[in-house]
Amino acid sequence: MFLTAMGASLTVGAMAIAVRSLAGTGPAAASTSAGKPEVMVWKSPTCGCCGGWVDHMRAAGFPVTVQEVDDVEPVKARLGVPVRLQSCHTALVGGYALEGHVPADSVQRLLRERPAAVGLAVPGMPQGSPGMETGVKDPYDVVLFGGAGGDNVFERR
């Protein structure tokens, strides 16, 4: 059992290093004078809610670069986002993958705590999440994925 757990930990660590390598980030990630690293976002040019999430991240002080692509699926696959957690847009910040409408304060906590994981996801497109403000607020989970213990609820909203 110890060897299985050790193997899982090594796999997770290797995945996190691979994600950081793809991003060209890591401990020395580019940051602004406010100390927040750049968020690279891949989204469809026709998705308005993705633009709302980008505005949310910028309002929280994150510098954001947007890459509009016709097909975001290859980016999701390259960054290790499981199909069961996918949403409309994918981002990379500080070596972590972000999937969907992840709140900026959850991202700040992720970057502060630096867990051994691939990233955070808000599966689907829950009403009331950043970029999905419609006056309706559905409860949703922010999921930490790619860690040794599998997917875990990082925060409940």
N, C-alpha and C positions, 0 to 999 in steps of 0.2 A: 504494500500500500504506500509506503514511504517513497519508493521509486516512482510509482505512478504519479503521486502528488508532485514530486520533484520534476518529473518530465512535463507535467502540465504547467508548472511555474516557469520552466525554461521556454516552453512554447509561447506562453503569454509574453514573457520578456522579449523574446525574439520578434514577436509580432509588433510590440510597442516600438522596438528599435527600428523595425522595418518601416513603420508608419512615419516615424520621425525622420528617417533617411529619405523617404519619398518627398517629404515636405521641405527637406533642407533645414530642419529645425532641430531643436534639442535644447540643452541647457543654455546655449548661446543664441537662442531664437531672437530674431529682430523684434525690437520693441520701440514704442514711442517714448517721449519724455515722461509720460504718465506711467510708464512701465508695463503697458499692456501690449502683448504681441499681436502681430497682424493676423487677421482672420481672412483666409482664402475661401471663397464661396463659389461652388459650381451650381448653377441653376438654369432652368429653361428660360428663354427670353420672354415667354408668354405667361409666366406665373407671377401674379401680383402679390400673393401672400409671402413669397420669398423676398420680394422687395421690402415688404413690411418688416420682416425679420432682420434684414440688413439694416434698415433704419433703426430698429431697436438696439442692435449691437453698436452702431455708431453713436447713438444717444448715450450708451453706457461707457463711451470712451474708447472703444476698440477701433483701430484703423482696419478698414475692410476693403478687400479687392474682390471684385466679382468677375467670374468667368462665365459668360453665357454660352451654353452648349445645347445642342439639340437632343443629346442623349446623356443623361447623368449616370446611367447604370454602370458604365465602365469605371467611372470614378468611385462609385460605391464599392464595386468589387475590388478595385485596387487598394482601397483604404480599409477593407475588411469589415464593411457594414453588413451584418446579416440581413437577409431578405425579410425576416419576420419583424425587424425593427425599422424598416425603411419608410421614408416620408418623401417630400417633394424636392428638397435641396440638401446638399452635403457640403460640409466645410471642414477646414483643417486649421487648428490653432495650437501653438505651443507643442506640436507633435501629437496632438490628439485629434481624432475624427469627431465631428459633430454631425448628427443626422436629424434633420427636421427643426422644429420650433423650440430649440433648447433656450431657456431663459439666460440672459447675460449673467445674472448673479450665480446661476448654477455653473456656468463656464468659469467665472472667477473663483468659485470654490474648487472646481476641478484643478485649475492651474495652481492654486495655493497648496492643496493637499497632495497633488501629483501621484494618484494611485497607479499601480501597475495594471493598466487596462488599455484597450484600444481607444475608447472614447465614450461619449454620451449620446443618447438618442431620445427623442420624443416621437414614438411611433405614430403613424397616421398624421392627421391634421386636426388636433383637438381644438374646439372652439374656446377662445379665451387665452390661448397660448400666444406668445409674442408673434405678431404678424397675422394672427387669426382673431383679432379683436372685433367681434360682431355684436357685442352687447350680451351675448350668451357666454357663460363660463362653465365648461364641462371639467370635471376632475380628470387629471392625467398624471402619469408617472414620468419622471426623468430617469432613464435607465442607464446604468454604467455597464458597458459590455466589453467582452474580450479579456476579462480578468480570470485569474486562476479558479475562482469560485463560480464561474459562469456569469450570466446576467444577474444584476442586482438592482433593486430600486435605490437610486441615489437620493431622490427627493420625491415627495408626493405634493402635487399642486391642486 
